[in-house]
């Protein structure tokens, strides 16, 4: 005998369909795009923009840091020095590159290459793409903070054009250590901040899962930083992001780099240093 199906309760509350989750905020979307697994990294841009690129290894003090790629090449027949942060694509490469988090020897290698550029009068291009400098004990033992601080000081004094581009994540001092330039640009979907959204949320909200709220508060998008006068321009990306067409993204970067070099090359070393000094002295001044 089949069991009887109970009659529906006329007074029972109707079943509710759960509301769809709200779409991610614009700032958080930019964070996700900046971290996209297929987003072009520094070596992808170097391959597309430079000819006869030769990498320089080691800081002549401790070791070579694969998280920073540095070397010389030709951009449209102009000799240039390149210093770039590299994350890695697959698991093996990510481990080799330490997920794009440089150690002190990486920053010292970068400074060595930039001093070579100053000696021979070559412009410098830096590509920033790191979640931050490596915070491990071994890095601290070898003077992580000192290496970053020295780069900040020495980059401000370089008598050659310095052009900096945030191509993905610009995280904290790990990015700023290569970010003191005459012109500082950001790719359209890049982010640049004193701290990652998750770390900020862990400190401010005591909850790292509130990274989206922290991203909104940090004002880390290219539009925000251009409004504040912290960068000089935004490089447009194709389609839904640079990962959809790396060649087009590199083409946009090429145009910006060409224009910047045309503006800076005629200046003397003293004028370049003064230009850089004035640029950074104005940052944070809201009473002009």
N, C-alpha and C positions, 0 to 999 in steps of 0.2 A: 504494500500500500504506500503510495507516494505521500511524503510529508506535505502538509498544507503550507502554502506560502503566506506569511503574515501580511495582513492588509497594511497598506501604507498609513503612517500616522499623519493625520491631517494637520496636527499642531507642530510637527517637527520642522525645524529650520531647513530651508532648501540648501542643497549642496552649492558651495560657492566655488567659482573658478578662480584660481589664484591669479593675481594681477601679474602681468609680465614685468620682468626686471627692467628698471629704467636703463636707457642706453648710457654707455660710459661718457663722462664729460669730455669736452674738447681737449683739456689739458691731459687727461689720462689716456685718451686716444693717441695723443702725440707721444706719450711715454711708451705705449705699446708699439707704435710704429718705429720709434727710435731703437727698440730692442728686437725688432722683427728678425727672425732667424735667417731670412734671405736678403736682408738689407746689405747694400754694398759696404764693404769695409775699406780701410785705407789702401791695402794692396790692390783692391779692385780699381780704385781711382788712379793710383800710381801707374798701373798697367795701361790705363786708357789715356792718361794725360802726358806721360813722360816717355822719352826715348833714351836709350843708353843709360838706364838707371843702374847705379852700382851701390850696393849697400855697404855701410861702414859698421863694423861690429866692435863691441867692447868699450868699457870706460877707462881702460888702462890702469885700473886700480883693483877691481875685484872680479867682474865677470861680464858677460854679454846678457842683456835682458831682452828676450824675444818679444816682450809686450810692447816695445818701442822699435819701430823700423826707421832707420835713419840712413841717408845717403845722398848722392849727387846724381843729377840727371839733366836732361834738356827739355824745356817746355817751349815748343815752337821755336827751336834753335836758340833759346836763351838758357844759359847755365843757371841752375837753381839747386839749392840744398833743401831737402825734404826731411822733416821729422814728424813721424806719425805714430799714433797708438793703434795697435792691431789686436782684435779680439780673437780671431780664429773662427772657423766655420763648423767643423765636426768636433767630436769629443776629443780626439787626439790633438787637434790643433788648438782647441780651447785650453787644454792642459798645458801644452807647450807655451802658449801665449799668456798663461795665467789669467785667462778670461779678460784680457785687456787691462789688467791692473798692474802698473809698473812698480818696480822696486827702486831703491836708491840708485843702483847701478844703471838703471834705464834712464833716469833723469840726468845722471852724470854723463852718460853716453850722448844724450841729446845736447847737453851743453857743450860737450867737446865738438860735436858736429857744427853747432851754431858758431862757435869760436873760429872754426876753420872757415866758415862762410864769411865771417867778419874780416878775417885775414886776407882772403882773396876777393872780397867785394862782391859776393854772390847773394842775391835775395834769398829769403827763407820762407818756405811754406810749411805750416804745421797743421796737421789734421787731428782733431780731438775726438776721441771715441772711447770713453772709459767710464765704468761705474764709479771709479775713484782709485786713488793710490792704494797699493796693497797694504793692509793694516797688520800684517803678521809680525810676530816677535822678531824674526830674523831681519825684517825690513827696518823695524825700529832700532834694532841693535846697530845697524849700519848707517843710521842717520837719515831716516826718511824725511823728517821735517826739515832738517838742514839742507838736504838736496833740493827740496821744493823751494825753500826760501832763497837759496842761492840762484836758482833758475829765474825766479821772479826779479831779483835784483839785476842779474846779468843781462836778461832779455831787455830790460828797460834801457840798457846802455849800448846795445848793438848799433853800430853805425851803418847798417844795411837795411833795406826794406824787409819788414816782417809782416806776413799775412797769415792770419789764423782762421781756420774754418772748423766749426763744430759739425761733424757729419752724422753723428748719432747721439750717444749719451755724452754730455759734458758734465762729469760728476766731480764736484768739490775741488780741492786743491790738486787732485790728480790730473784734472784737465787744465786748471788755471796755470799750472807749472809750465805749460807750453802755450799759454794763451795771451801773453803780453805782446800785442802786435800793433802796428800802425793802423791796420784794418782788421776787424774781427767780424766774421760772417757766420751765419748759421744756415744749414739746409732747412727747408720749410718744415719738415717733420722732426727736426732735432730738438733736444731739450738741453738746458744749461742751468745748473743749480748748485747751490752750496752744499746740498745733501740730497740723497735719493729720497723719493717720496715715502718708501717703506721705513727707512731709518728715521725720517722726520716724524712719521706717524707713531713710531715706537717711542720716541722721546716726548712728543707733545700730547698725544692721545693715549699713550700707554697701550697702544694696539697697532701692531704693524700691518694688520689687515685693512686699516683705514688709509691705505696709500693714495686712493683716489681723492679723498678729501684733502690730504696733504698736498697733492699735486696742484689742486685748485688754489690752495693758499700760497704756494711757493711762487706762483707766476713764472713758470719756467719755460714757456713756449717762446718761439722766435718773435712772435708779435709782441708779447709782453716785454721782452728784453729790448726790442727796437724802440718801443714806446718810452722805456726808461732811459734810453740813450746808452745802453751798455754794449750794444753791437752796432755795426755800421750798415748792415743790410741783410736781406733774406734771399737765399738762392732757391728758386722754385723747383719743385719736384714734379715728375710726370705722373699722370693718372692718380692712383690711390697711394702712391709713395714711390721712393727711389727703387724699391725692390721690384717694382713692376717693369722698369726699363732702366737698368743701370747705365746704358750707353747715353740715354737722354739726360740722366742726372749728371753724368760726367761732362756732357756738353754744356750744361748750364754752369757748372763749376768752372769749366774752361773759359767761358765768356767773362765771368766775374774775375777770375785770376788775371786774365789778359788786361782788363780795364784797370785793375788795381796796380799792376806792374807799370802800366803806362803812366799812372798818376804819381807813383813813388820813385821810379827810376831817375827822373831828372833832379831830385833833391839831393843835397849834400848830406854827408854823415851827420853833421851837427843839426841840420834841419830835420832829419829823420828822428833823431833822439828827442829834439824839442817837440816835434809833432806827437810822438808817443807819450811824452811826459804830460803835455797839455790834455791829451785825450783822457788819460787815466785820472788826472787831478780833478777833472770836471765830474767824474762819476760820483753819484750820491749827493750832489749839490742841487737842492731843489729851491734855491732862493736866488737864482740868477735873474 
